[in-house]
Amino acid sequence: MARTRVIIDTDPGVDDAVAILAALVSPEIDVLALTTVTGNVDIAKTTLNARRLVDLAGRPDVLVVEGCGAPLHDIPRHASEVHGEDGLGDLTWNEPSVGVHDQFAVDYLAEQINAGPLTIVAIGPLTNLATLVQNYPGIDEKLEHLVIMGGAGGQGNVTAAAEFNIWADPEAAKITFGAKWPITFMPLDLTHQAFLTDDDVAYFRSLNTEVGTRMADFLEPYAKFHIEWNGSSDVIMHDSTALYEVIRPDAITKQGVGVEVECGGEYARGATFINYNREFADSSTRVGVSIDNDVFRAFIRERIAQYK
């Protein structure tokens, strides 16, 4: 069976890093590139972090392609208080040997969509995707599958209403969710069911590999943030759920929904309103509803253990 062609659109980011490292060692998918966007940190840092991760994974064949450095209609907003000033726990890294591809990410995405069946996994703000729709009319009808980590049907993680990836560029999210490509998305309602524990971090360190040690190193400060944020050191693996969906599509329970994104409002900017009514049962937009965290944790452990 042919492997799924995948591009990961990302703003690394500690939880992005776990997702990317698991993806780059997964034989079920063919990761062509990491396209970067401003988000958790600024575009220069997200691109540098993508290069670091490709280098760490020993995958110089995977391109790093820089994308949009600002939201469509707002100033960039970051989350360095969560991920560190550099986005990856403020560790010391060697200069990566992997360079930056010479195309603009939006043009690269269009090229690869036109080249054949493709899945885009978007685990950052959706600025590159919205710009793609605007710059290449009709391109959304050619994409096989778009998997998004973003949104919240209930409590947000930046405001009471909004999740970070949507809040960082709600205008882009509105365009992206309103396009014609098939979407599967993982909101906070789902991602909060998927987390790693102190035992998992200790397991990664016990592997005595460069990848395992580096993961433990950047997950430990991420765990400290979680303790301050919600009183638990369990680290939520938001972005890994989107890659998990592509690699093991039967592992997450999903259902068809309608989605609206709020771009105004004093309190609700960046909110996603998810309509679970039965009229949307056959919608091409599906939302992740439930996940078995024990199986998910075992999956992440198994993938990271493949690095030697």
C-alpha positions in Angstrom: 0.0 0.0 0.0 1.3 3.4 -0.9 2.3 5.6 2.0 0.2 8.8 2.6 2.0 11.9 1.3 2.1 14.4 4.2 3.1 18.0 4.8 3.2 19.2 8.4 2.3 22.9 8.7 3.8 23.9 12.0 5.0 26.5 14.5 7.3 24.4 16.8 6.6 24.4 19.8 7.2 21.6 22.4 4.1 19.6 21.6 4.7 20.2 17.9 8.2 18.7 18.4 6.8 15.5 19.9 4.3 15.2 17.0 7.0 15.8 14.4 9.5 13.4 15.9 6.9 10.7 16.0 5.8 11.4 12.5 9.3 11.4 11.0 9.9 7.8 12.2 6.5 6.5 11.1 6.6 4.1 8.1 2.9 4.6 7.4 3.4 8.2 6.1 5.8 9.9 3.7 6.6 13.3 5.3 7.7 15.6 2.4 8.2 18.8 4.4 7.6 21.0 7.4 6.1 24.3 6.4 6.5 26.9 9.0 4.2 29.7 10.3 4.5 32.3 13.1 2.7 31.1 16.2 4.2 29.7 19.4 7.3 31.9 18.6 8.2 34.1 15.7 8.8 32.8 12.2 12.5 32.9 12.4 12.4 30.7 15.5 9.7 28.3 14.2 11.8 27.8 11.0 15.0 27.3 13.1 13.1 24.8 15.3 11.8 22.9 12.3 15.4 22.6 11.0 16.6 21.4 14.4 13.9 18.7 14.6 14.6 17.4 11.1 18.3 17.3 11.9 17.6 15.6 15.3 15.5 13.0 13.5 18.2 12.3 10.9 15.8 13.1 8.1 17.7 15.6 5.8 15.3 14.5 3.0 12.5 16.3 4.7 12.3 19.9 3.5 11.9 22.9 5.7 9.9 25.6 3.9 9.2 29.0 5.5 5.8 30.5 5.4 3.8 33.5 6.7 5.5 35.6 9.4 2.3 37.5 10.5 -1.4 36.9 10.8 -3.7 38.1 8.0 -5.0 41.2 9.8 -3.3 41.4 13.2 0.0 41.5 14.9 1.8 38.3 15.7 1.0 36.8 19.1 3.2 34.1 20.7 3.3 31.6 23.5 6.9 31.8 24.8 5.7 31.6 28.3 4.5 28.1 27.5 7.3 26.8 25.2 10.3 28.9 26.2 11.8 31.9 24.5 13.1 29.8 21.7 10.0 27.6 21.5 11.8 24.4 22.5 12.5 24.8 26.2 15.5 27.1 25.9 18.0 24.3 25.5 21.4 24.4 23.8 21.3 23.2 20.2 24.0 22.8 17.6 23.6 24.7 14.4 21.4 22.4 12.3 22.9 21.1 9.0 19.5 21.2 7.3 18.9 24.4 5.4 15.7 26.3 4.4 14.1 25.4 1.0 14.0 28.4 -1.4 10.3 28.5 -2.0 7.6 30.3 -0.1 5.6 27.7 1.9 2.2 28.7 0.3 3.6 28.2 -3.2 5.2 24.9 -2.2 1.9 23.7 -0.7 0.1 24.5 -4.0 2.7 22.7 -6.0 2.5 19.5 -3.9 -1.3 19.5 -3.9 -1.2 19.6 -7.7 1.4 16.8 -7.8 -0.9 14.2 -6.4 -3.0 13.0 -3.3 -1.8 14.9 -0.3 -2.7 15.3 3.4 -1.8 18.5 5.2 -1.5 18.3 8.9 -1.8 21.9 10.3 -0.6 22.1 13.9 -0.1 25.9 14.2 -2.1 29.0 13.3 -3.8 28.6 9.9 -2.3 31.6 8.1 -0.5 29.6 5.4 -3.7 27.6 4.6 -5.8 30.7 4.3 -3.2 32.4 2.2 -3.1 29.3 0.0 -6.9 29.5 -0.6 -6.7 33.2 -1.4 -3.7 32.9 -3.7 -4.8 29.7 -5.5 -8.5 29.7 -6.1 -9.9 26.2 -6.3 -6.9 24.6 -4.7 -9.0 23.5 -1.7 -11.0 21.2 -3.9 -7.9 19.4 -4.9 -6.5 18.5 -1.5 -7.3 15.0 -0.3 -7.4 15.7 3.4 -6.7 18.5 5.9 -6.1 17.6 9.5 -6.1 20.5 12.0 -5.2 20.8 15.6 -7.2 23.7 16.8 -10.4 25.1 18.3 -12.4 24.4 21.4 -16.0 23.6 21.9 -15.8 24.5 25.6 -13.1 26.1 27.6 -10.3 27.8 25.6 -6.6 27.9 26.6 -5.8 31.5 25.8 -9.2 33.1 26.7 -12.3 31.5 28.2 -13.5 31.0 24.6 -10.5 30.6 22.4 -7.8 28.0 21.7 -4.3 29.4 20.7 -4.0 28.3 17.1 -7.4 29.8 16.2 -7.0 32.9 18.4 -3.6 33.7 16.9 -5.3 34.3 13.5 -9.1 33.9 13.6 -9.5 35.4 10.1 -7.3 32.7 8.7 -9.2 30.1 10.6 -12.5 31.4 9.2 -11.3 31.1 5.7 -9.8 27.7 6.2 -12.8 26.2 7.8 -15.0 27.7 5.1 -13.1 26.2 2.3 -14.1 23.0 0.4 -11.4 20.6 1.5 -12.3 17.6 3.7 -11.3 18.6 7.3 -10.7 16.5 10.4 -9.9 18.6 13.4 -8.8 18.0 17.0 -10.1 20.7 19.4 -9.1 21.0 23.1 -12.1 18.9 24.0 -10.2 16.0 22.4 -6.6 16.9 23.0 -7.0 17.2 26.7 -7.7 13.5 26.7 -4.2 12.8 25.2 -1.3 13.4 27.6 2.1 12.1 28.7 3.0 11.5 32.3 6.1 11.8 34.4 6.6 8.1 33.7 6.7 8.7 30.0 9.2 11.5 30.4 11.4 9.2 32.5 11.0 6.5 29.8 12.2 8.8 27.1 15.3 9.6 29.1 15.9 5.9 29.9 16.3 5.2 26.2 19.7 6.8 26.3 19.3 8.1 22.8 19.8 11.6 21.5 16.1 11.9 20.6 14.9 10.4 23.9 17.1 12.6 26.0 16.3 15.8 24.0 12.6 15.0 24.4 12.9 14.6 28.1 14.8 17.8 28.3 12.2 19.9 26.6 9.2 18.1 28.2 10.4 18.8 31.7 10.0 22.6 31.6 6.7 22.0 29.7 5.5 19.9 32.6 6.4 22.7 35.0 4.2 25.1 33.0 1.3 22.5 33.2 1.7 22.4 37.0 1.4 26.2 37.2 -1.5 26.2 34.7 -3.7 23.3 35.9 -2.0 21.7 38.9 -0.8 18.6 37.1 2.6 17.7 35.5 0.8 15.6 32.8 1.8 17.2 29.5 -1.0 17.6 27.0 -0.1 16.4 23.5 -2.3 18.7 21.5 -0.5 18.4 18.2 0.3 14.7 18.3 -3.4 13.9 18.1 -3.5 15.3 14.5 -0.6 13.2 13.4 -2.0 10.2 15.3 -5.2 10.6 13.2 -3.2 10.3 10.0 -1.1 7.4 11.1 -3.9 5.4 12.9 -7.2 6.8 11.4 -9.4 4.4 13.4 -7.9 5.3 16.8 -9.9 8.5 17.4 -13.7 8.5 17.4 -15.0 11.3 15.2 -18.3 12.7 14.0 -19.5 15.2 11.4 -20.1 18.8 12.6 -20.5 22.3 11.5 -18.0 25.0 12.5 -18.1 28.7 12.8 -15.2 30.9 13.8 -15.7 34.2 15.7 -13.5 37.0 14.4 -15.0 39.8 16.5 -16.5 40.1 19.9 -15.0 41.6 23.1 -14.8 38.2 24.8 -15.2 35.6 22.0 -12.6 36.5 19.3 -11.0 33.3 18.1 -13.8 31.1 19.5 -14.9 28.1 17.5 -18.6 27.2 17.6 -18.9 23.5 16.9 -22.4 22.3 15.9 -23.0 18.7 16.7 -26.6 18.6 15.5 -27.6 15.6 13.4 -28.0 17.7 10.3 -24.2 17.7 10.1 -23.7 13.9 10.5 -22.5 13.5 6.9 -20.5 16.7 6.8 -17.0 16.6 5.2 -15.8 18.4 8.4 -15.3 16.0 11.2 -14.3 16.5 14.8 -12.3 14.3 17.1 -14.5 13.3 20.0 -12.6 10.6 22.1 -9.3 8.9 22.3 -7.8 6.1 24.5 -4.9 7.7 26.2 -3.2 4.5 27.3 -3.1 3.3 23.7 -1.9 6.8 22.6 0.9 6.9 25.2 2.0 3.5 24.1 2.1 4.7 20.5 4.3 7.7 21.3 6.6 5.5 23.4 6.9 2.9 20.6 7.7 5.5 17.9 10.3 7.4 19.9 12.0 4.1 20.9 12.7 3.5 17.2 15.4 6.2 17.2 18.8 4.7 17.9 
